[in-house]
Amino acid sequence: MPGKLKVKIVAGRHLPVMDRASDLTDAFVEVKFGNTTFKTDVYPKSLNPQWNSEWFKFEVDDEELQDEPLQITVLDHDTYSANDAIGKVYIDIDPLLYSEAATVISGWFPIYDTIHGIRGEINVVVKVDLFNDLNRFRQSSCGVKFFCTTSIPKCYRAVIIHGFVEELVVNEDPEYQWIDRIRTPRASNEARQRLISLMSGELQRKIGLKVLEMRGNAVVGYLQCFDLEGESGLVVRAIGTACTLDKLSNTSAFLPACNSPSKEMKESPLVHPPSHGCRSTHNSPIHTATGSRLTQNFSVSVPTLIYTGMGSGSAGKEGGPFKTLLRQQTQSALEQREFPFFTLTTFPPGFLVHVGGVVSARSVKLLDRIHNPDEPETRDAWWAEIRQEIKSHAKALGCHAVVGYSESTSICEEVCILSASGTAAVLNPRFLQDGTMEGCLEQRIEEASPPGCGFCHIPYDELNMPFPAHLTYCYNCRKQKVPDVLFTTIDLPVEAIVIGKGCLIQARLCRLKKKAQAEANATSISNLLPFMEYEVHTQLMNKLKLRGMNALFGLRIQITVGENMLMGLASATGVYLAALPTPGGIQIAGKTPNDGTYEQHISHMQKKINDTIAKNKELYEINPPELPEEIIGSPIPEPRQRSRLLRSQSESSDEVTELDLSHGKKDAFVLEIDDTDAMEDVHSLLTDVPPPSGFYSCNTEIMPGINNWTPEIQMFTAVRVSRLSNINLTNQTLNKNFNDLCENLLKSLYFKLRSMVPCCLCHVNFTVALPEDELVQIAVTAVAITFDKNQALQANKAPTEKSQQRASADNEDQLQFPLELCSDPLASQPFSPAKAASLDKASPLAEGYLRHRSVPSCTNSTVSVVKMTPLSFLPGAKITKYLGIINMFFIRETTSLREEGGVSGFLHAFIAEVFAMVRAHVAALGGNAVVSYIMKQCVFMENPNKNQAQCLINVSGDAVIFVRESELEMLPVQPSTVVSQPTSSGGDVTT
């Protein structure tokens, strides 16, 4: 499918001064695509040149259109010496290759130079004409859409979810080639940037081909990563989920995102235009009678039933044979796939049947030089091995698929840790294959399981469990067994019944290792890993109990390897699921001599722990309803009353005493204290500071328990680099330093966002790196969303207390963190042995800017700033079109680090420039927001003696067009409750 690419260079502005004599610049532009280069005329003596060139035409194959970026280089013309480069712009042509995509890219792009940063802007117009070509052997995959979003994109409907696609491309790293010794830093950075954009284009094309082979048309949950393996080369790898998506024909008809994204937004991808005369309120399942009418205008013959109930064929006794039938069907649907993995974390209602638990695998490898870049078999084999392991773990849990799947690496010199993790699950076969299924089966699923707790029921067999677990009957439906704690890597399913709010739970761990070479090093690391995993899990479990919660969502464990230590950081969002049993407390048991003071100490600790649990329950509003006495006698109480449930009958026939015991310390979690280490663990449990009042934080998309968001959002990225001095580093002091670093980072974020209270930090994403000996770098991206104070107050049982608290919090606003306000943060932070260069960098949008920015976007939509958010939606807005994926890689180097404000100033400026370039590219596509934004890598290296530093950043996201709900005429001004009724126009009105 050959194509014609047309480029026009219009003008430049704010160029830097290149001629000292005249304080002006003689600029011209080189436009390069593939091996063809065009030049514009030189525009003499101007910093704002107007080239208005003719259209430069490139006739190319569509493979090249997918692989190659368009390179635009701005140069300064010198008569006698070589022309000086001002900077470059790389433009990805891919968004122009979809059928319903933008037709033109046009706008002002920042001119970027790897040494000086942004130097002016250039106005470019790009168009593509494609000629259709149905060649069977073609190597391009034009038309396959890519989405970073890990849920079905908002204006599409999933027809079939095909499954896992992965690919990896290897090459030599230009930074380590012999020619690099004679190249300038600028040339080598540019060679690297160009190579990486070429490789990611090629990777995307190859994955697209795999999707077309599966007969899909899109990749959702696309995650691309770089492994900078130093001398052994450079690997770009990607994973995603192939789907067949159908654009919802009447976009105004499906639900506009209401103020409660937690309920409505997640369901909108599957809600069909309600203009078929089928009126249904949102929470009642539509039965097959109306179901048949719904499928009139669909291309696929699956009777698409919408129901919010979780399908689970486990309806008591007669559920047995039915369950096996469901299992066989799904099994057959998944057997054709090598790896039944899904990178999605949120699903269409009814897709997820049961969740087994987290499965993960890690492996330590030694890197060797890549001999033949065209056949990366060793790297492929490594990943295949790990995926195979994950698959067998899932089988052991009685599950046939893995959802919320992700892969990561950590590299230090020649050692590489590969990690993969996901959540074992049982899926509904309806989305996995073409062809009709018996409608009766659908109905059976629907009636069989009560909504809201089906996914908690165990998928494995109770008699041969893969690991010892404490099972009880489900507190919601009383029919099926549930575990006492549930760990998952996915977002909270929409239908889950949650009590209270959620909170961010982090486990942090450091372990020293000896410096060693090659194999000895790899061996010592692989010996440490299982213990680290175990400790991280124990810490998570304890912190979960301490907060009185019983389930973790969005779990992400990263283990980072450095020269002389390993670091583990696990983040997750804890919630209290109504279907799971109430967690017991934590009880301390000592094994040391019965010394009076020691006993006192233990009882003091125990009291502290009990107080903390009580305080947390109050803070996160966890108050599960108790069971009144008279109901205890009846065998199965009404399913609506959740309560402490009877343990399974085999344990005890005397039910009442059973209940009373569970009130005491019978099911308490016992912590044995037998040495100083254990004592440290208990202390570290109690050092987590709860967020200040009015703040909540979570690392999933939506905060459980809050659903009255306002459209005010503020995304930020913060990076901290801290140097550890190695005088007497022990595991304890290391752990304390690392803990303090994370806590202080969170505190400084709360402090900077104090004007947005009440607010919730969503999608908090921590990344830890150990770029050099004794350097710890933590990067955080998150988005702060305010929620409606008044609604929050009404929902509360004691609004008066709340408002008093708020008032006092307002008065003490400046004193929330005395730590931050000490004259010099470097001197005052209690980092015991460490000289903490706590280089903090807050949101690149200062608060003042935030305030004046949020006004024009609401009142008059002519001045618009491209919104950026790591979430897959924008609160109070509706996404109308996806314009394509943004995937950018930048390198910045400096030889004057001190003059640029040290590490802090350098990083801050660089990240702000990255934001500016992402925004410019989105605006040029005609978009006004980036959703699912993620900073996938931020590699920082410095050489303080030479005053040098280098940083590599890789970001991605989905460019979209959104419309504010206030601008949709059919909506009244205040959508207070969420009842959707189809009106005559076919649009949904929220009354």
N, C-alpha and C positions, 0 to 999 in steps of 0.2 A: 504494500500500500504506500506508494510514494507520496510525498507531500511537499508543499511549497511553504517555506517560512519567510515571512516578510518583516523587515525591521526598519523603523524610521527613527533617526536621532533628532529630537526637536531642539532641545536647548539645555544649558547648564546654569547653575546658580551657586553663588557662595564658594567658588573655587578658591584654593589657597594661592597665595602669591608665589610664583615660581621664578620670576626674573627680578633679582634684587635691584637692578638698575632702574626699571620702570615701575616697580611694585605692581606689576600686572602679569598676565599669563597668556601665552599663545597656545590655546588648547586645540587639540583635535582628538577624534575618537576612532579606535579600531574596533570593528565588530567581527567577532570570530565565531563560527559554528563548524564543528568538525574540522576539516582541513582548509576551509575557505575563509579568507579574511578580506573585509572591505574597510576602506578608510574614508572619513569625512574630510572636508577641506579644513585647513588651519584657520581658526578665527582669531585674528591678531589682537593683542593687547586688550584683553577683557577678562573680568572675573565672572561675568554673566553672559557667556557666549550664546548666540542664537544660530545654530547650524542649519536647522530646517532642511535636513538632507533629503535626497530622494529615497524611495523605498529600496533597501538592499534586499535582493531575493536570493534565497538559498534553496536549491532543489535537492532534497535529501530523501533517504529512505526512512520509513517511520520507526525502524529500529533505532536509528541515530537520534530521531526526535525524542525517543524515550530515554536513551542513555545519556546523551550529551547535554550539558547546560549551554545556554547562550552566554558567551563571554563578551562583556563590553569593557574595554580598557580606555581610560581617559589619560592622554599624555600631553606633555608640554613640548612644543616644537623648539629645538635649538639648532641654529644654523651650523655652528662649528663643532659642537660636541654631541654626544648621544642624547636622544630624546629622554626626558625624565618621565617616569611613570607617576601619575597623580593617584590613581587608584582603580579599582575594578568593581564591576557589578556582575554577579552570576544570576541569570534568570532561568528558572526551571520551566520548560515548555509543557510539562506533563498536564497541568490543569486545562490546557486548550484542547486536549485530545479526547475528552469525553463527548458523548453525543449531546447531552443537555448542558454542557459546561459553558463557561464564559467564552465569547468569541474573540475577545481582544484583551491583551494585557497593556494597560496604558497608565502611566503615572510617573511621579518623581521618585527615583530610587537613590538612596544614599550611596555615595561613591566611597568604597571601603578600601583601606590600605592596612596591611597586617602590621605595619610598624606605627603609623600615625593615627589609625582609627578612621573615623568618618571625615572626609574632606570634601564637603560640598555635595550637590545633588545633580542628577541628570534626568531629563525627561525623555522617556522612550515609549514607542508604540510598537507592539508585536502582534502579528496575526499569523494564523496557520490555515492553509487550505489542504484538506486531505482528499485523495481520490480513493474511492472504495475499491478494495481488491480482495477477492475471496480466495486467495491462494492457500491451499491446504498446508503448505510447508512453511508458511511465513513464521518468522521468529519474533514478531512483535505482539504485544497484547494490548493494543490501544482499546480504550473503552472500558477496561476494568477499573472500577473506582476503588480508591484506598481511603480508609478511615482510621484515625488513631483512636477514636472513641471505642471504649470497651463495652458498649451496649449497642443495640440496633439503633442506627441514627434516627433522629426524631421525625423526619418527614418520609420515612420508608417503612415498609412492612416486610418482615422476613417470610419468604415463601418456603425456602429450604435452607437449613444451616448445614453445609456440607462437611466442615471439619477443618483439620489442622493443615496449614501449609507452611513450609520452612525452606530456607535457601541460605547459602553462604558463599561469599566470594572472597578470594584471597589475592594478595599482591605484595610486592616488596614495598617497604616504606621509604619514600624518597629521602626522608631525613637521615637514613642510614646508608645511602648509596655512596660509592666512592666519589662521585661528582660533587657531592655535597660539601666536600672539603674546600672546593674552589668556588662554590656558589655563594651569593650573598644570602643573609638570613631571609630577606624579602622573597627572593626567588625560590628558596627551598620551602618556605611557608606556602607560597602560591602553588607550587607543584603539588604540595600535599593537599591543599584545599581542592584543587582541580581533580586530583586523583580520587579523593573521597566522594566528590559529587558524581563523578563518572561511575564509580563502583556502586553508589547507592541507586543511580538510575538503572544500571544493569540488573541489580538485585531486584528492583521493583518490577522490571520487565519479566524477569525469569519467574518471579512469584505469580505475576499476571498470567503467564502461560500455563502454569500449573492449575490456576483457578479456571481458565477456559477449558482445560482438559476435564476438570470435574464438572463442567457445564454450569459454573457459577458466573456471577457478573460483578462481584465486589469482594473486598477483603476488609473485615472489620477487626478492630483490636490489633492493628498493625503495629508491631514494635520492632524498631531497627536499632541495632547496637554496633559500636565499633570496639574491636579489641586491638589496642595498640600494643603489639607484642614486641616492640623494640626491634632488635636486630633480626628476629625471626620473621618479621613481616607485619602485615596489616590485614585484619579480617573484618569484613562487614557482614553481619548476619541479621536475618529478620525472621520473625514468626508472625502468624496471623490466623484468622478464621475465615475460610472461604464461605460465602453465602450467596444465595440468589435473592436479591432485594427487588421489591416492587415499589415504585414511587406511588405514594397515595395520590390518587387522581385529583381529588378535590381538597386541596390543602386547607382551605378555610373550614372544611367540615370536621376535620378531626380536632380533638380537644385542644384549645389553646392552653399553653402551660399555665395552670392556675397558680394561685399563691401557694399551693401545697405540692411542690414537686414530688414529695415522697409518695403521695397517692396517685396523682394523675399523670405526671410526666412520664413515669416509667411505663404506664400502660398505653400511652398514646401511640407507640409504634404499631400496636396491633388493633387499635380501635378502627373499625371501618367507617366510612362516611355514613352517618346515620340517616341518610335520605332514602333508605329502602323501605321506609314505613315501618321500621321495627323499633318501637320505643322501648328503651330499657334504662332503668337507673343503673348507676355504674357498678353497684356491688352485687347485683343478682346475676347468677350465671344464666346465659341465654341457652335454652334447651334446644334439642334438635329440631323442634318444629320451626322455630324461627331460623335456626341454623341453615336449613336448606335454602331459605329465601336469601340469606346473606351471600351465598356463593354465586349469585347470578353473574356478576361481571368480573370474575377472577379467572386468570389464565390457568390456574392449577385446579385439579379436581379433588384436592383434599377437602373434606367438609370442614371448613375452618370454623371451629367453635371458639367462641371467646368465653373464657370463664376465669374468674379470679381465684377460684379454689385451686389448691395445689393438687394435682392428680396423684393419688396414691392408692394402689389397689389393695390396701391392707385393711379391709373392713372386717375386723374381728375374725370369726371362724370361717365364714364362706369366702374370705379373701384369698385363701391359699392358692387354689388352682388358678384364680384370676391373676394373681401376682406373677405366677410362673409364665402365664401367657404373655403378660406385658413384657416380662424379662426376655422371653424368646424373641419377641418382635423387635425389641430394641437391639438385642444381641445381633440379630441378622442385619439390622440396619447399620450397625457399627462394624461388623466383621470385615466389610470390604476395605476399611481404612487401616492403614498400618498403625497410626497412633490416634486413638479417639480423644484428642485433646481439643479444648476450646479456650481461646484467649479472652473470651468475654467474661465480665464480672457481673453483668446484670442481664436478665433474660426476659423474653416474652413470657407473659403469665402462662403457667402450666407446662413450661419446658422442663423445669427442674422438679424431679419427683422426690428424691431423697438425697441427703448429703451425708457422706460417710465421715469425712474428716480430712485434715491436711496430709498430703503425701509429698515427700521431698527427697531429693537425691543429690549428693555432692561427690565430686571426684577431683583429685589433685593430679595434675599432669605436668610433665616437663616439656617446655617448648623446644622445638628444633627448627632449623631454618626450613622454609617452605621451598622444596626443590623444584616443583613444577606447578606454577600458579594456576594452570588450567585444570588440574585435577586435585582439588583439596581433600583427598580421601581421608587423611588422618584426622583432620578436624571434624569431618562429617561422621567418621566412625566414633569419635569421642562422644558427640552429642547423641548419636543413635543408641549408644550403650546406656547413657543416662536416661533417655526417654523410655527405653525398654524397662529399666528398673522402676521408673514411675508407674508404668503400665502394670507391672506385676504387683506393686504395692496396692494399686487401686483394686486389682482383682482380689487381693487378700482381704480387702474391706468389703467384698461383695458388691463392688461397683464396676460398671463397665466403661465409665468415661471419666475424664478429668476436666474440671472447669476452672476458670480463673487461673489459667496456666501461664507461667512466665519463666524466662531463663536469664541467667546473668553470669558474668565472669568477674574475677578479681585477679589482676596480674601484678607480680612483683619480680623484676628481673626475669629469670627463666622459669619461674613456677607460676602455674595458672590454676585457680580453683574454678571449676565449672559447677554451677548450681542450677537446679530446676525445681520448681514447686508448683503445687496446684491443689485443688480440692477434689477428692474422689466423690463421684455423684452417680445417681441413677437418673437417666433422662427419659422424657416422653418421646416415643419414636415418631410422633406425628410430624415433627419438624425435620426429621432426618432423612426422609425419603420421598420420592414421588409416589403417585398412585393413591388410590382410595384406601381407607381403612374402614372396618365395620363401624357404623355409627353407634351400634349398641355398646361397643367397647368404650367409645368416648363417653357415653352417658354413664356407664358403670364407673368409670374413673371419677366422673364428676360427683356422683352421689356417694361414692365410697368414702372419701376422706374429708374431714372437716377442713375448711380453709384455715390457713394460719399456722398449722402445726405439722402438716404432712411432711415438710422437708426435714424436720428434726428427727423423725422416726428412723430407727437404725435400719440400714439396708442389709447388714450382715446377719448371719444366723446366730441366735442367742447361745446355741449349744457349743459351737466351735468358734468362739470369738478370736480374732487375730491378736488381741492383747487383753489383759485384765481390765475390765471397765465396770463401773457401777451403774447398773441399769435400773430404771424405775418406770412405772407406767406414765404415759404422757399426761401432763397436768391439764391438758386442754380437752382431749377427747377420751382419755382413759382407756383406749383400746390397744394402743401399740406401745412398745418400749422406747424410751429415749435415754441417751447417755446423760451423765450429770454435768458434763461440760462439753461444749462444741467449739472446735477451732476451725475456721475456714479462711480462704484467701479471696472470697467473693464479696460483693456488696450485700447488704442486708436485703433479702427478698422483699418485694413490696407488700406481700400479704402477711408477713410475719407479725405476730402480736407482741409488742414490746411494752415493758412497763418502765416508766421513767425515761431518762435521757441516756445517751451514750457518752463515752469519753475516750480520749487517746491514752493508750497504755503502751509504755515503752520498756523494753528490757535492754540493758546496756552491759557490755562485758568486754574486758581486755585481758589478754593473756600474753605474757612474755615468751619469746622463744629464742634459742641461741642463734647467732648468725652462723650460717653454714652455706656450703656450696651445693648446687645441683641436687644430686639424689638424696644426700643426707638431709638437706633442707626440706625436700618434698616429703620425706619420710616423717620428719618431726612434725610437719604441718598435718599430715594425715593422721598422726597419732593424737594430735590435739583436738581435731575437729569434732569427733563424737562427743567428747566431754563438753565442748563449748555448746553444741546443740542442746545437750541435756540441761546444762545450766541455764541457757536462755529460756528453755521451756519451763523449767522450774520457776524462774523469776516471773515469767508471764503468768503462770498459774497462781503464784502467791499474790501478785499485784491484782489479778482479777478477783481473787477472794477478798482481798483487802477493800476492794471497791464494792463488794456485795453484788457482783454480777456473775453471769454464768455462760457467756458465749463471746467469742472473738470473731470479728469480721475484718476483711481486708488485711489479713496478716501478711507481713513482708519481712523476712529475715535476711539480712545481708551479712555475710562474713567477709571482711576485707583483710588482705594479707599485706604486711609491710616487711621491712628488712628484719626488724627484731621484735615484732609483736603481731598478734592477730586481734582484730576487733570484731565484735558481733553487735549488731543493733537490730532489734526487732520492734516493729511498730504495728499496732493493730487498734481497732476500735472495740471497746468492750460494751456489751449491752446486757440487759436482763431480759431473756426470752421467757415469755409466760409459760411456754410448754415444758421448760426444763425445771428440774427441782431447785428449790432455794439453796444457795450455797451455804455450807456450814461455815463456822468461823475459822480462825486460825488459832491453834493452841500450841504453846511452846512447851516442850518437854526437855528437861536437862538431864545429862548423864554424869555430871561431874560430882565430886564430893559434896555432901550436904552442908555447905558452908552458909552461915546465916546471911551474910551480906549478899552472897550469890543468889540465894533464894529470893531475897528482897529484890535484887536486880531483875530476876526473871519475872516476878509478879508485877513489877513496875512496867516491864516491857509488855507483858500480857495486857495490862490495863491500857497501855498506850495503843496497842493494836486494836483492842475492842472499841476504844473511843474513836479511833480512825475509821473503823468500819461503820460505826453508827453515824459519824459525821458525813461520810461519803454517801451513805444511803439517803441522808437528808438532802445533801447537795444535788445528787442526781435524781431525786424524787422517786426512789425505788421503794414502793410500798405494795407488795403483792397482797391481794385480799386474802384474809384468813378464812378458814372454813368454820361456819357456825356449828356448835356441838350436835344439833339434832340431825344434821345431814350425814354425820359419820356412820350412823347405823346402816343407811341404805347402800346397796352394793355399788352401784355406779351413780353418783350424783349427776345432776344436770350438767351437760358439757360446758355451759357458760361459766360455771363457777370454778375459777382456777384456785388451787389451794395446795396445801401440803398434802400429798397423795399417799395412800397406803403403800408400803413396800410390797413387792410381789408376795403372794400368799404363802409361798413355800417358806419364807423366812420366819413368819410367826403367825399363829392363828389369832392371837389376842390383839385385835386391831387397835384398840384404844391406847394400850400401853405403847405400842409401836409408834403411834403419833407423838405421844408425850416425849418419848426418848429423843425423837428427832428435834424437839425444841431445845434439848440440852446440848451437851457437847459430843453427842454420839457420832454425828457425821462431821465433826470438826476436822479440819486439815491439820495434822500434827507436824510441827517442825521440830526435828531432833536437833538439839544443840550439843555437839560433842567436841567442838574445838573453836578456836578463835575465828576461823573462816566462817563457820555457821553464824557466829555472832555478827560478823560483818554483814552477812546476807540479810539478817533481820534488820540491822540498822539501815541498810540501803533501801529496804522495803519502805521504811518510814520517812526517808528523806524526800520522796517525791512531793513536791509542793503542788497542791491543787491550784488550778487557774484562779485568778482574782474574780470576784463576783461579777456577773454579767458576761463572762467569757466561757465559751465551751470550745472544745477542739476534738476533731476526729480525722482519721485518714481515709475515710470512705467518701463517696460523692455527697451523700446526704446524711445529715446528722439525725440519728434516730430520735424521735420524740420532739423535734422542732419542725413545724411545717408552715409557719407564717413568715416566709422570707420577704424582705423588701428588695426592690431592684438595685439597691446600693451594693456594688461589689468592688473589692479592691484586691488585686492579685499582687503578690510580692515574692521576691527571691532574695534570700540572704545567704551570704557565704562567710564562714568564719575560719580563719587559719590560726592554729595555736601551736606554739613550739614547746615541746617538752624538754626540760633539761634532764640529762640522764645521770644525775648524781647518785641517787639511791632508788632507782625505779623498782618497785615491787608490784605484784599484781594488785594489791590493795590500793596503793597510791594512784596507780594507773586508772583503776576503776573509778576512784573518787574524782580524778581529773576529768575523765571522760563524762561522768555523770554531771559534774558541775558545768562542763562546756555545753552539754545539751540543755540543761535546765536554764542556764543563763541566756542561751539563745532564745529559748521560749519566752523567758521573762522579758527580754528586750523587745520581742515582738508584741507581747501584751502591752508593754509600756507605750510603744509607738502607736498602737492602734487604740489607745484608751478613749479617743474621741468618738469611736464607733460603737461604744457599748449601748445596748446589749448586742453582742456579736458572736459569731461562731466561726472558728477557723476550720474550713473543710479541706479535704484532700491534702492534709499536711504530709509532705513527702520529704523524708530525711535521706540524704546520701552521704555516706562516710567514705573518705579516701585517705590513704597514707602515702602522699606523693613522694616523700623522702624520709630519710631517717629522722625521727623525732618531730615530724610535722604531722599534725592531725587536721584534716580539712572537713568541715561539715557544711553541706549546702542544703537549704530548705526552700521548697517552693510551696506556697499554699494560697488559699484565697479567703479573704475575710468577708463574710456576708452578714449584714445586719438583719435582725428579725424584729417584728413589730412588738414594741414594748407593751402597748395597751392590751393587745390580744394575749400576750404572754401573761400579763397580770390577771386578766379575767380567768384564764385557764387555771390559775393557781388557787389553792384552797385558802391561803391567808394573804390576800393582796396587801393588807396593811403592813405586815412585817416586811414584805418584800420592798415596799416603797421606802420604808425607813432605811432598810439596808442600802438601797440605791442612793438615798440622799447622803448617807454617811460616806458611801463610796465616792460620791462626787466631791465631797469636801476633802477627802483624803487623796483625791486623784493624784496629786503630785507626790504623795508619799507611799504609793503602792509598792514601789521597789526602791527602798533606800539604797540598795546595792548599785543601781544604775546612776544614782544622782551624786555619788561621791565624786569629788573634784576630778579625779582621773581614773577612768575605769581600769586602766592597766595596773595602777598601784593598788586599787582597793579590792580587786576580786580575790577572794580567799582561795587561790589555786596553790595548794601547799608547796610542792617543790618546783612548780613549773613557772617559767617566765612566760606568762600567757600573753602572747601578742594577740589579744582578743580583737581581731580586726573585724569590726562589724560593719555591715553594709545593709542598710534597710531597703525599703522599697525604692526603686529608682524614681517613683513618682512621689515627691515629697507631699506632706499632708496638705500644705497650702494649695499646692497644685491640684490635689485631689478635690478639694472643696470647689475651686472655681471650675474644675472640669465637669463636675457632676451637674452643674446648673445648666449649661447650654444643651447637654445631651437630652435633657428632659424637656426643656421649654421650646427650643427651636432646633430642628434637626438638620440645619444646614452645616453647622460646625460639628464635625463628628470626629471623635478619637476612636481608633479601633480598639474595642474592648478585648481584654485577654483574660482567659480563665482556664484553670486546669479541669474544670467540671465539663460534663458533656452537654450542659444546658445553661441558659442564662435566666436567672430568676426574673419573673415578671415580663418575660419576652418569649417570642415564638420564632424558632429558626425556620426560615422559609426555603433556604437553598444551601446546599453544600457545594463549595466551589473547588474543592480539591485539597490535597494534603500539602502541608508546608513542612519541608524537612531541610534544615539548614545547618551548615557546619562552618565555624569561624575559628581562625587562629589569630591571636594577638600577641605581639612580642614587644618588649621595650628594653632599651639599654640605659634608661634614665629613670629607674624605679623610684628613687627617693624624690626626684623632682616632681613626679606625677602623684605624689601623696602617698608613697609607700604601697604596700600590698593592698591596703584598703581602698585607696583612691584608684589604683589601677583596675582592680576587679570591679569596683562600682561603675567606673566609666565604661568598662568593656560590656558589662551586662546591660547597662542603659543603651549602649549602641546596638546590641543584639536585639533588644526590644524594638528600637527604632526601625531596624532593618526588617524585622518580621512584620511590623505594622505597615511599612511601606509596600511590601509585597502583597499583603492582603488587600490594602486599599487599591492597588493597581489592578487586582483581579475584580474589583467592584464589591469587595466584601466589607463588612463593618465589625467583624469580631473574629477572634480565634478561640475555638473551644478545644477541650482535651489537650491543652498546651502542656508540654513536659520538657524540662531541661534534663536530657538523658545523660549527658556527661558534662563534667566541668573538671578538666584536668589542669591543675596549676603547678608550675615548677618555678622555683626561684633560685638565684645564685646571689645571695646578698653581698658577697665579697666583690663581685664584678658589677653590682648594681643592675643585674639583669633579671627579667622574669618572662615567662611565657605561659599562655593559658589557651586551652582548646575548649570550645563549648559546642555542644550539639543540641539543637532544639527541634521539636516538631509539634504539630497541632493540625487542626482542621479549620480551613478558612470558610466562614459561613456568612450568610446575610440573615440578620434577624430583624424582627419588627417588634417594637414595644407594644405591650398589650394596650396601653393607653391610646395608642394610635390606631388600633383596630376599632373602626366606628361601631361595630355591632356590640362591643362590650360596654356595659355601664361602667361608671367611673370606679365604683368600689365593689369588686367581686368579694362579697363577704362569705357566703357559703358556697359549697361546691356541688351544685346539683345541675347536671347537664341535661338540657332538653332540646331536641332538634326543633328548629323553627322552620317556617315555610321556606326560608331562603336556603336551607340546608346547612346553615352555619350553627355552631354551638354558641349558645348564650349562657354566660355564667351569671346566675341571678343571685 
